[in-house]
Amino acid sequence: MQAIDFTIVLQAWPYLCSGLAFSLALTATAFTAGILLGTGLALAQHLEIPVLGHAARIYIATMRSIPLILVLFWFFFLAPVILGSLSPDGRPVSIGPTSTAFITFCLFEAAYYSEIIRVGLRALSRGQVEASQSLGLTTPQTYRYVVLPQVARTVAPIVLSQTIILFQDTSLVYVLSLTDLVGATSKLVQLNGRFVELYVTVALVYLTICSLASHCVAILKRRTAGHAAQR
Amino acid sequence: MFDVLFDQASDGQRYLDWLMSGLGWTLALAFFGWWIAFAVGILVGVGRTVEIRSVALLARLYVEIFRNIPVLVQMFLWYFVLPEILPAAAGHWLKQLPPPWGSFLPALACLSFYTASRVAEQVRAGIEALPKGQAEATRALGLSSVQAYRLVILPQALRLIVPSLTSEVMAIYKNTSVALTIGLLELTAQARQVSEETFQTFAAFGAATLAYLTLALVAYGLMTLVDRRFHIPGPAQRSRPRYGRLRTAKEA
């Protein structure tokens, strides 16, 4: 075996950064879409909308019961078929692994975010909704101006912790041979065989980012807890 | 739809047998991984709450490291990197292990120690949720600190955290699928193989999905039984086991 030599990491650094950029882009997209869709799913259940509420429940339970890798495989195979059936000629549309990853993560994370938001909705005192109604607000207005802003504040730390897990989970796009941080590393390893240096480096990069992020979340959590105590 | 699973595969077995063998490895990994994670998690969780500075610091370091590196990367560290940094003989032995064991053991170590870091946080939360009087009373009774943890603190703390441990049980059986990246033919890997050989992707992935859903229900049911059996009786409001990872996310 070659002697361990971390200078190889310096050469690899720009390529690793491009991989990291992809991981971050995927995280940001899945976060945004996941929150929007997740709020919809949570509201469908919370407001007990007929059919939709039940459908949301089944969707969430299923997504949360199967491994993310299997979901990635499912969408890699299913998305072209579904898109094909929507297009006029009905032939499968190839969308490639990158789009698969983005679609899967948005849909998968929505299930996890919606559970967090649903608990936040349940925790909000009923008086808030009753007061809005007595002020003459419509249901959409109630949720838009009164309920959701408060829920957002209480669930923010949990949502952010989930986002750190999401960032770690994006490494699984490796199974679709995409070039995220782990994918970039494994491609370099195939070229130069320096897996000890490269895998240790990638572990340290994740460790640094996720530790810093969880400390920020812990600080935020303490602050929101402090505010709640003052009220 | 599942007819194809009863067809004969290239190696003389039925495709169903491939999936069953995959399910076997998934279950073995989840089962043994869970018990190791539970044991290590209790030790580390207790370590985080003791008054000896160095022990608490080590326990905290353990949790920081194992929780903040993705499972996939940890898998690679155990599989690729560990044999290189071990003494040559041990590394060689690891690399020479016959096929399923060569990836099963690193996968088991990876999932156990990763899950242990999450269990440790739950155990710590459970211990910190107990009233201070419990620890003080053990001291007043003259119990040693080992006795205090073993006889008074842990029995109560563990019963408090059964609902959040449910999430960890669900998480470890889902994380077993990451082992396919180091070549373990567990359920997801076998489903992909069946789909590649037969082009019956719906049947292959559908069967695997049903198996995972059943596992989720069984795990959830078992943990509900455990919760009912060991729940601390009394008027205190009991929390029912929650589905999924929510509790764990809160602690992160």
Interface residues (C-beta under 8 A of the other chain):
Chain A: M1 A61 T62 R64 S65 I66 P67 L68 I69 L70 F73 W74 F77 Y112 E115 I116 V119 P157 I158 S161 Q162 I164 I165 Q168 D169 S171 L172 Y174 V175 V182 S186 F195 V196 Y199 V200 V202 A203 Y206 L207 C210 S211 S214 V217
Chain B: E64 I65 R67 N68 I69 P70 V71 L72 V73 Q74 F76 L77 F80 V81 E84 I85 M170 K174 N175 T176 S177 V178 L180 T181 T188 A191 R192 S195 T201 F205 A208 T209 Y212 L213 L215 A216 L217 Y243 G244 R245 L246 A249 K250 E251 A252
